[in-house]
């Protein structure tokens, strides 16, 4: 793992500590690298079993609706989405 991935995971873990039950957070990066995005989310969901992904389909404009949105995240690519590269994920602390 890269140092940046370790830092990103630490930041996410710190944010999770401050969530109230039912609280939600958005983890977003300006990279398309799985080790800085999906890998971190999967690790967090394993370590913090009280966290769950939130379906974000209803919050997205039609052009950004992707199958992974039901799993709480999307990755946007310059060549297909006419944006810079981004990752967006929404998580909730279970009540």
ZIGI-V263967 format. One line per field, one symbol per residue. ss: DSSP state (A for helix, B for strand, O for the rest). psi: psi as a letter, one per 20 degrees, with the letter a starting at -180 (. if undefined). burial: I if it has 9 or more other C-alpha atoms within 8 Angstrom, else O. A space follows every 10 residues. Layout:
BEGIN
ss: ???
psi: ???
burial: ???
END
This chain:
BEGIN
ss: OOAAAAAAAA AAAAAAAOOO OOOBBBBBBO OOOAAAOAAA AAAAAAAOOO BBBOOOAAAO OAAAOOAAAA AOBBBBOAAA AOOOOBBBBB BBBOO
psi: qrhggggghg gghghhhjpq piqqqppprl qjphiieggg gggghggnij qqqppjgiiq qhhjoqhihh jjqqppqhih jlrrpqppqp qqpq.
burial: OOOOIIOIIO OIIOIIOOIO OIIIIOIOIO IIOOIIIOII OOOIIOOOOO IIIIIIIOOI OOOIIOOOII IIIIIIIIOO IOIOIIIIII IIIIO
END
